């Protein structure tokens, strides 16, 4: 066996400095690795030799990569070319569109830890509609309240947590709690920055999709992203223009939905406000007999029987026997271990009403299937409890009311740009489909006591609803902080299960 490091990320400034010293170097491109790897399946040469050839013959490598990726249709070779991008000065609204591309990596400037400045995007659509002044005025008012909230929340948080406040090490954590509650009043127009790692295949998709997006900021982002990358790997980034499919599909579906809403009572609000606004987490679907399906999948992997035969065996098992079998999965599990892949065999779909602040965290769970509606002021806003405790709720809601008025004016004139003015407190309705394995991950991270309170409340509700339909499957689902207690309840210290964990003996039932 031989494992060779073929490459790794290098800062672009280092590459540029090398070019100045070695101006003849023309092989500083990820295309050489992509081209070499593309040839592995058809060449008897070693991959190390193929890389050397690609470095020496860059134009030939580019032609080969282009032919294999596009003419032959083996697009996956473009995934070997990876880019690291600094994305600066974009709105939080645009970030939601950028981070829809789940096979990329993102690290974003966090409003939970950084005190934001008075920087925000003014969309071209709003300038053209002649609404720049009221737009800027309300956002500046939101930002003034943001700083006022922070100044009052900071001492409140320290006073509310006196034991933590005694140790200076906890100061940044407590300050962060004040920041994360103050941020609920700042807008989706707030500028932010992020680090983006993306392979060439997904880069091409991102360029094309965002070029088709109706927001001016999105199409500008697509153009600038292309300009920043086009000369580095031209053979792998080819189809970047918006397509009719990307431009027209969503508008057509939206028009059809609006037409149906006019004729079908089930889709009409009937003057009662946003329907379902009081039910913020609803379980809409779960795989029938989910516990049995998980057990059948586990039995199938561990045996030589067919899946149908395993299902028949499980159907005859008593509940106690099912639990006994499934406990073997969890016996040696720690709070950092993930359930086996068989837990992906069952699904749950939730409809949730979440704040923009909550959604910013929820959308990071990229293995979930998350789709959503537009932000809707009729769904109300999420007011942090600490804002109420410091007596600032009325002022908070006054600014929200003014924001909603400006939002309506913008929506009438430039509907696509209207969400910019809404705040992190405003809500949207989303559909979230997860398998049981992903729900374990969400709950482990978000139902933990260290998690932010908004997403923690949402994930705890998801778990409670999930446990009603698949109690055995989710028996060990908990936040990191609750995992140990739950494990000890399932495996009491004197049980044979618990003893086998420490002795290495074969696991047996209680």
C-alpha positions in Angstrom: 0.0 0.0 0.0 1.2 3.5 -0.8 -0.6 6.8 0.2 0.7 10.0 -1.4 -0.4 13.5 -0.7 -1.3 14.9 -4.1 -2.2 18.4 -3.1 -3.9 20.6 -0.6 -5.3 24.1 -0.2 -2.8 27.0 -0.6 -3.6 30.6 -0.1 -4.0 32.6 -3.3 -1.6 35.2 -2.1 1.2 32.5 -1.8 0.4 31.3 -5.4 0.6 34.9 -6.7 3.9 35.5 -5.0 5.2 32.3 -6.5 4.1 33.4 -10.0 6.0 36.7 -9.6 9.2 34.7 -8.9 8.4 32.1 -11.6 6.5 33.9 -14.3 6.9 30.9 -16.7 4.9 28.6 -14.4 1.6 27.8 -16.2 0.5 24.8 -14.2 -0.8 26.4 -11.1 -4.3 25.1 -11.7 -6.4 22.4 -10.1 -7.2 21.1 -13.6 -4.0 19.1 -13.6 -5.2 16.9 -10.8 -8.7 16.7 -12.2 -7.3 15.7 -15.6 -4.9 13.1 -14.1 -7.6 11.5 -12.0 -9.9 11.5 -15.1 -7.3 9.3 -16.9 -7.0 6.7 -14.1 -9.7 4.5 -15.4 -8.3 4.3 -18.9 -4.5 4.4 -18.4 -2.1 1.7 -17.2 0.2 4.4 -15.8 0.3 5.2 -12.0 -1.7 8.1 -10.8 1.5 9.8 -9.7 2.9 9.6 -13.2 -0.4 10.8 -14.7 -0.2 13.9 -12.4 3.4 14.6 -13.6 2.3 14.4 -17.2 -0.7 16.7 -16.6 1.6 19.3 -15.0 4.0 19.2 -18.0 1.2 19.4 -20.6 -1.4 21.8 -19.1 -3.2 22.7 -22.4 -3.4 19.0 -23.3 -4.6 18.2 -19.7 -7.3 20.9 -20.1 -8.5 19.5 -23.4 -8.7 16.1 -21.9 -10.5 17.2 -18.8 -13.0 19.2 -20.9 -13.6 16.2 -23.2 -14.1 13.8 -20.3 -16.3 16.1 -18.2 -18.5 17.4 -20.9 -18.4 15.4 -24.1 -18.3 12.0 -22.3 -20.5 13.3 -19.4 -18.2 12.2 -16.6 -18.9 15.5 -14.6 -17.7 14.0 -11.3 -14.1 14.6 -12.3 -14.7 18.4 -11.9 -15.2 17.6 -8.2 -11.4 17.1 -7.9 -10.8 20.8 -8.6 -11.6 22.7 -5.4 -11.8 26.5 -4.8 -11.7 28.5 -1.6 -13.6 31.8 -1.9 -13.7 34.9 0.3 -17.3 36.2 0.0 -17.5 39.7 1.4 -20.2 42.3 1.7 -23.2 40.2 0.8 -26.6 40.4 2.5 -27.9 37.8 4.9 -30.7 37.4 2.4 -28.3 36.4 -0.4 -26.4 34.1 2.0 -29.6 32.0 2.3 -29.6 31.5 -1.5 -25.8 30.7 -1.5 -26.1 28.1 1.2 -28.8 26.2 -0.6 -26.0 24.4 -2.4 -25.5 21.6 0.1 -22.4 20.0 -1.3 -20.2 23.0 -0.4 -18.6 24.1 2.8 -19.4 27.4 4.5 -18.1 29.3 7.5 -20.1 32.5 8.1 -19.5 35.6 10.2 -21.8 35.0 13.1 -24.2 37.5 14.5 -24.1 35.4 17.7 -20.5 36.2 18.4 -19.6 39.4 16.4 -21.1 42.8 17.1 -22.2 44.0 13.7 -21.7 47.5 12.4 -24.1 49.7 10.5 -23.4 48.0 7.1 -26.2 46.9 4.9 -27.0 46.3 1.3 -29.2 48.7 -0.7 -30.7 46.6 -3.5 -30.8 48.1 -7.0 -34.5 47.2 -7.2 -35.3 49.5 -4.2 -33.3 52.3 -5.8 -35.2 52.0 -9.0 -38.5 52.0 -7.1 -37.6 55.3 -5.5 -37.9 53.8 -2.0 -34.2 54.1 -0.9 -34.9 56.8 1.7 -37.6 55.0 3.7 -35.7 51.8 3.3 -32.5 53.3 4.7 -34.4 55.1 7.5 -36.0 52.0 8.8 -32.9 49.9 8.7 -30.9 52.6 10.6 -33.7 52.6 13.2 -33.4 48.8 13.5 -29.7 49.1 13.9 -29.9 51.8 16.6 -32.3 49.6 18.5 -29.8 46.7 18.0 -27.1 48.6 19.8 -29.5 49.8 22.5 -30.7 46.2 23.1 -27.1 45.0 23.3 -26.2 47.7 25.9 -29.1 46.7 28.1 -28.9 42.9 27.5 -25.2 42.6 28.4 -25.5 43.6 32.1 -28.8 41.7 32.3 -27.2 38.5 31.0 -24.3 38.9 33.5 -26.7 39.5 36.4 -28.8 36.5 35.4 -25.8 34.2 35.4 -23.8 35.3 38.5 -21.8 32.1 38.9 -20.6 32.2 35.3 -19.9 35.9 35.5 -17.5 35.3 38.4 -15.0 33.8 36.0 -13.6 36.1 33.3 -13.2 33.2 31.0 -17.0 33.2 30.6 -17.2 36.9 29.6 -17.2 36.3 25.9 -19.9 33.6 26.2 -22.2 35.9 28.2 -21.5 38.8 25.8 -22.4 36.4 23.0 -25.8 35.7 24.5 -26.5 39.4 24.6 -25.5 39.7 21.0 -27.5 36.8 19.8 -30.7 38.2 21.3 -30.0 41.8 20.1 -29.6 40.5 16.5 -33.3 39.7 16.3 -34.0 43.3 15.3 -31.5 43.7 12.5 -32.5 43.2 8.9 -31.8 40.5 6.3 -30.0 43.3 4.4 -27.2 43.3 6.9 -23.9 42.8 5.3 -21.9 39.7 6.2 -19.0 37.6 4.9 -18.2 34.0 4.6 -15.6 31.5 3.6 -16.8 29.2 0.8 -15.1 25.9 -0.3 -16.6 24.6 -3.5 -15.6 22.1 -6.2 -15.8 23.0 -9.9 -18.9 21.0 -10.5 -20.9 22.7 -7.8 -19.3 26.1 -8.7 -20.7 25.7 -12.2 -24.1 24.9 -10.8 -24.0 27.8 -8.4 -23.1 30.2 -11.2 -25.9 29.0 -13.4 -28.6 29.0 -10.7 -27.8 32.3 -9.2 -27.5 33.9 -12.7 -31.2 33.0 -13.1 -32.2 34.3 -9.7 -34.5 37.4 -10.0 -32.6 39.4 -7.3 -30.0 41.8 -8.8 -27.6 41.0 -5.9 -27.8 37.3 -6.8 -27.0 37.8 -10.5 -24.2 40.2 -9.5 -22.7 37.6 -7.2 -22.8 35.0 -10.0 -21.0 37.4 -12.4 -18.3 38.3 -9.8 -17.8 34.7 -8.8 -17.3 33.7 -12.4 -14.8 36.5 -12.9 -12.8 35.4 -9.9 -12.6 31.7 -11.0 -12.9 31.6 -14.9 -9.2 31.8 -15.6 -8.1 29.2 -13.0 -10.0 26.2 -14.4 -11.6 27.1 -17.7 -11.9 23.5 -18.9 -14.1 22.5 -15.9 -16.4 25.6 -15.7 -18.3 25.8 -19.0 -22.1 26.1 -18.6 -22.6 29.2 -16.5 -25.4 31.1 -18.2 -29.0 31.0 -16.8 -31.2 28.4 -18.5 -34.9 28.6 -19.2 -35.4 25.8 -16.7 -33.8 27.8 -13.9 -35.4 31.1 -14.9 -39.0 30.0 -15.6 -39.8 26.9 -13.5 -40.4 28.7 -10.1 -42.4 31.6 -11.5 -44.7 29.2 -13.4 -45.2 27.1 -10.2 -45.9 30.3 -8.2 -48.5 31.5 -10.8 -50.2 28.1 -10.7 -50.3 28.1 -6.9 -51.8 31.6 -6.8 -54.5 30.5 -9.3 -55.3 27.5 -7.2 -55.5 29.6 -4.0 -58.2 31.7 -5.6 -60.5 28.8 -6.2 -59.7 26.3 -3.4 -61.0 27.1 0.1 -58.3 25.0 1.7 -55.6 27.4 0.5 -57.4 30.5 1.6 -56.8 32.3 4.9 -60.3 33.7 5.1 -59.2 36.8 7.0 -57.9 34.9 10.0 -54.3 35.9 9.6 -51.6 33.5 8.6 -53.1 30.0 8.9 -51.4 27.7 11.4 -49.3 30.5 12.9 -49.8 29.1 16.4 -48.5 25.6 15.5 -44.8 26.2 14.9 -43.7 22.5 14.6 -46.0 19.9 13.0 -45.2 16.4 12.0 -46.8 15.9 8.6 -45.4 12.5 7.7 -43.5 9.6 9.1 -42.5 6.3 7.6 -45.2 3.7 8.7 -43.9 1.1 11.1 -40.6 2.9 11.3 -39.3 0.9 14.3 -39.9 -2.3 12.4 -38.2 -1.0 9.3 -35.1 0.1 11.2 -34.9 -3.3 12.9 -35.4 -5.1 9.6 -32.6 -3.0 8.0 -30.2 -3.8 10.9 -31.1 -7.5 10.8 -30.6 -7.5 7.0 -27.1 -6.1 7.3 -26.0 -8.4 10.1 -27.4 -11.6 8.4 -27.6 -13.3 5.1 -31.4 -13.2 4.9 -33.3 -11.2 2.4 -34.9 -8.0 3.5 -38.4 -9.5 3.1 -37.4 -12.4 5.3 -36.0 -10.0 7.9 -39.3 -8.0 7.8 -41.2 -11.2 8.5 -39.0 -12.0 11.5 -39.3 -8.6 13.0 -43.1 -8.6 12.5 -43.3 -11.6 14.9 -41.0 -10.1 17.6 -42.5 -8.9 20.8 -41.9 -5.2 21.7 -39.5 -6.2 24.5 -37.5 -8.3 22.1 -37.4 -5.5 19.6 -36.1 -3.1 22.2 -33.5 -5.7 23.4 -32.2 -6.1 19.9 -32.0 -2.4 19.2 -30.3 -1.6 22.5 -27.2 -3.4 21.1 -26.8 -0.4 18.7 -26.6 2.0 21.6 -24.6 0.0 24.1 -21.2 1.4 23.3 -22.3 4.7 21.8 -20.9 8.0 23.1 -22.3 11.4 22.6 -20.1 12.0 19.6 -21.0 8.7 17.8 -23.6 8.6 15.1 -26.2 5.9 14.6 -25.5 3.4 11.8 -26.6 4.1 8.2 -29.6 1.8 8.6 -31.2 4.7 10.4 -31.5 6.4 7.1 -34.2 3.9 6.2 -37.0 5.9 7.7 -38.1 9.5 7.2 -40.0 12.2 9.0 -41.3 15.4 7.4 -42.1 18.5 9.5 -43.7 21.8 8.7 -42.2 24.5 10.8 -42.6 28.2 11.4 -39.2 29.6 12.2 -37.6 33.0 12.7 -34.9 34.1 10.3 -32.5 33.7 13.2 -33.6 30.1 13.7 -33.6 29.3 10.0 -30.0 30.6 9.7 -29.0 27.7 12.0 -31.5 25.1 10.6 -30.3 25.5 7.0 -26.8 24.4 8.0 -28.1 20.9 8.3 -27.4 20.1 4.7 -28.4 16.4 4.7 -31.9 17.4 5.5 -34.3 18.4 2.7 -35.4 21.9 3.5 -37.7 23.9 1.4 -39.4 27.1 2.3 -41.9 29.9 1.6 -41.1 33.6 1.6 -40.8 35.4 4.9 -44.3 36.5 5.9 -45.0 39.3 8.4 -48.5 37.8 8.9 -46.7 34.9 10.8 -45.7 37.4 13.4 -42.2 37.7 14.9 -40.1 35.8 17.5 -39.2 38.1 20.4 -36.3 36.9 22.6 -37.5 36.3 26.2 -34.6 38.4 27.4 -35.9 41.4 25.5 -39.1 41.1 27.4 -37.2 40.8 30.7 -35.4 44.1 30.2 -38.6 45.9 29.4 -37.8 46.5 25.7 -40.6 44.5 24.1 -42.8 47.5 23.3 -40.0 49.4 21.6 -39.0 46.2 19.7 -42.6 45.8 18.5 -42.9 49.4 17.5 -39.9 49.0 15.2 -41.4 45.8 13.8 -44.6 47.6 13.0 -42.8 50.3 11.1 -40.7 47.6 9.4 -43.9 45.8 8.3 -45.3 49.1 6.8 -42.1 49.7 4.8 -42.1 46.0 3.7 -45.6 46.5 2.3 -44.6 49.6 0.4 -41.6 47.8 -1.1 -43.6 44.7 -1.9 -46.1 46.7 -3.9 -43.3 48.3 -6.0 -40.4 45.8 -6.0 -41.8 42.5 -4.6 -38.6 40.4 -4.9 -36.6 43.0 -2.9 -39.1 43.3 0.0 -37.6 40.7 2.3 -34.4 42.7 2.6 -36.0 45.0 5.1 -37.4 42.3 7.3 -35.6 41.3 10.5 -34.1 38.2 12.0 -37.3 38.1 14.2 -39.6 37.7 11.2 -40.8 34.2 10.3 -41.2 31.9 7.4 -42.9 28.5 6.9 -40.5 25.7 5.9 -40.8 22.0 5.2 -38.1 19.8 6.7 -37.6 16.2 5.7 -35.1 14.2 7.6 -34.2 10.6 8.1 -33.8 9.3 11.6 -30.0 9.4 11.4 -30.1 13.1 10.5 -32.6 13.8 13.2 -30.2 12.3 15.7 -27.5 14.7 14.5 -29.8 17.8 14.6 -31.0 16.9 18.1 -27.5 16.1 19.4 -26.3 19.5 18.3 -29.3 21.7 18.7 -31.2 20.2 21.7 -28.1 20.6 23.9 -28.2 23.2 26.7 -25.4 25.1 25.0 -27.4 25.6 21.8 -29.1 28.8 21.0 -32.6 28.9 22.6 -34.6 29.4 19.4 -33.3 26.4 17.5 -33.1 24.4 20.7 -36.9 24.8 21.2 -37.6 23.9 17.6 -35.4 20.8 17.7 -36.9 19.6 21.0 -40.4 19.8 19.5 -39.2 17.8 16.5 -37.8 15.1 18.8 -40.9 14.9 20.9 -43.1 14.5 17.8 -40.7 12.0 16.4 -40.6 9.8 19.5 -44.3 9.4 19.3 -44.1 7.6 16.0 -40.7 5.8 16.3 -40.0 5.5 20.0 -37.5 2.6 19.7 -35.6 4.2 16.8 -35.2 7.5 18.7 -34.7 6.1 22.2 -31.2 7.5 22.4 -31.8 10.8 20.7 -30.8 13.7 23.0 -28.7 16.8 23.2 -25.0 16.1 24.0 -25.5 17.3 27.6 -28.4 14.8 28.1 -26.9 11.8 26.4 -25.0 10.4 29.5 -28.1 10.5 31.7 -30.3 8.9 29.0 -27.6 6.2 28.4 -27.5 5.4 32.1 -31.3 5.1 32.2 -31.2 2.6 29.3 -28.2 0.7 30.7 -28.3 0.9 34.6 -24.9 0.3 36.2 -25.9 -3.1 37.5 -27.3 -4.4 34.3 -25.6 -7.1 32.2 -25.7 -4.7 29.3 -23.8 -2.2 31.3 -21.2 -4.7 32.5 -20.5 -6.0 29.0 -19.7 -2.4 27.9 -16.8 -2.5 30.4 -15.7 -6.1 30.2 -15.8 -6.6 26.5 -18.1 -9.6 27.0 -20.8 -10.5 24.5 -23.8 -8.3 24.9 -26.9 -9.9 26.5 -30.3 -8.8 27.5 -31.2 -7.6 31.0 
